[in-house]
Amino acid sequence: MNRALLDWLSANYPDVAVVMASKYLTDAAAFKPFIEAGILDFGENRAEALLEKKAWFKDQPIRWHYIGTLQTKKVRKVIEHIDVLHALDRLKLAEAIETHRTGVLPCYVQVNISNEPQKQGVAIAETVAFVKQLSSFKHLRVIGLMGMAEETEDTERIRAQFNTLRQLRDEIHQDYPDVRGLSMGMTQDYHIALELGSSVLRLGRILLAGESYGT
C-alpha cells in the first residue's frame, strides 16, 4: 500500500477525498490495509462487483461510489446500494434512477471534457442545460461534475481539460449552489487535477504500491 502518498495527500490536501478504485481488490482481506489507513470510500465500475463486495462489509461504514458507466438495465438491481454516483451522463439514466431509488442519491454529472467520441459524458456545451433538467428530479442531487482527461503525455492538454471542468462547475454553481464538487484526477493525472482544484480523486493502481507522488 502506498502509505506515503496517502500521508502526503492528507498533509497537503486535507479537504480532498480519495475514492479507492476497488476493482483492484479481489477479496475482503485486500481491503483491510486501506480501511485501517482510514479509506472508507471505494469505487466500483461494475454493478455485480459492487454488490458482491458490499456484502463483505455489512458492518463497516464504507461509502460505495459507482464510478463507471451505469447501464439503465442495471439500475433497479444496484441503485439502492450506491452512496454516490460519479457518472450521471444521460436523461434515461436519470429517469431510471428517479423510478427505482427511494432516497436521494448524490450524483456527479459526467462531462466529456476531452471531446473524445469513445468516451461517455455530456457534451461540454450541453452540461448547463442537462443540470437544469435534473433539478426537477426528487431522488437526484447533483453535487458536482466529473471528468476524465485525455490519456496523453501533453500535460498542458490535461490541464486545459480539467480547467474546462472547473470553469463549468463555477458557472453552474452560481445558479445551483449544491453543485460544488469536482471529481477529477486518477493515477496518471491526479497531481494536475489537484492543481486545478479537484475535490475528489479516483485512485487505483498508485495506491497499491510505492509509486511516485507529489507535484
PEPEMO-V154084 format. One record per residue. RES is the residue in one small letter. NEAR is the number of other C-alpha atoms within 12 Angstrom. Layout:
res->RES near->NEAR
res->RES near->NEAR
This chain:
res->m near->25
res->n near->24
res->r near->24
res->a near->20
res->l near->29
res->l near->33
res->d near->20
res->w near->18
res->l near->27
res->s near->19
res->a near->13
res->n near->17
res->y near->24
res->p near->16
res->d near->16
res->v near->28
res->a near->30
res->v near->40
res->v near->39
res->m near->41
res->a near->35
res->s near->41
res->k near->31
res->y near->23
res->l near->26
res->t near->17
res->d near->17
res->a near->21
res->a near->14
res->a near->18
res->f near->31
res->k near->21
res->p near->18
res->f near->28
res->i near->24
res->e near->15
res->a near->21
res->g near->22
res->i near->31
res->l near->27
res->d near->32
res->f near->41
res->g near->39
res->e near->40
res->n near->29
res->r near->27
res->a near->32
res->e near->21
res->a near->27
res->l near->36
res->l near->25
res->e near->22
res->k near->32
res->k near->33
res->a near->17
res->w near->20
res->f near->22
res->k near->15
res->d near->9
res->q near->20
res->p near->16
res->i near->31
res->r near->30
res->w near->40
res->h near->45
res->y near->44
res->i near->43
res->g near->32
res->t near->26
res->l near->35
res->q near->26
res->t near->24
res->k near->17
res->k near->22
res->v near->29
res->r near->22
res->k near->21
res->v near->32
res->i near->39
res->e near->28
res->h near->33
res->i near->37
res->d near->31
res->v near->37
res->l near->44
res->h near->43
res->a near->39
res->l near->44
res->d near->37
res->r near->30
res->l near->27
res->k near->19
res->l near->30
res->a near->37
res->e near->24
res->a near->26
res->i near->38
res->e near->27
res->t near->21
res->h near->25
res->r near->27
res->t near->17
res->g near->20
res->v near->23
res->l near->30
res->p near->35
res->c near->39
res->y near->44
res->v near->53
res->q near->44
res->v near->41
res->n near->34
res->i near->37
res->s near->30
res->n near->21
res->e near->19
res->p near->12
res->q near->9
res->k near->22
res->q near->29
res->g near->36
res->v near->32
res->a near->27
res->i near->31
res->a near->17
res->e near->22
res->t near->35
res->v near->31
res->a near->21
res->f near->29
res->v near->41
res->k near->20
res->q near->22
res->l near->32
res->s near->25
res->s near->16
res->f near->26
res->k near->21
res->h near->24
res->l near->36
res->r near->36
res->v near->42
res->i near->34
res->g near->42
res->l near->48
res->m near->50
res->g near->51
res->m near->46
res->a near->39
res->e near->28
res->e near->21
res->t near->15
res->e near->12
res->d near->15
res->t near->20
res->e near->18
res->r near->21
res->i near->32
res->r near->33
res->a near->22
res->q near->34
res->f near->40
res->n near->29
res->t near->33
res->l near->45
res->r near->34
res->q near->25
res->l near->36
res->r near->40
res->d near->23
res->e near->21
res->i near->29
res->h near->24
res->q near->14
res->d near->17
res->y near->24
res->p near->18
res->d near->23
res->v near->32
res->r near->32
res->g near->37
res->l near->41
res->s near->44
res->m near->51
res->g near->40
res->m near->33
res->t near->32
res->q near->29
res->d near->36
res->y near->41
res->h near->33
res->i near->30
res->a near->40
res->l near->35
res->e near->24
res->l near->28
res->g near->30
res->s near->37
res->s near->32
res->v near->40
res->l near->43
res->r near->43
res->l near->38
res->g near->30
res->r near->22
res->i near->30
res->l near->36
res->l near->26
res->a near->18
res->g near->14
res->e near->18
res->s near->20
res->y near->25
res->g near->24
res->t near->14
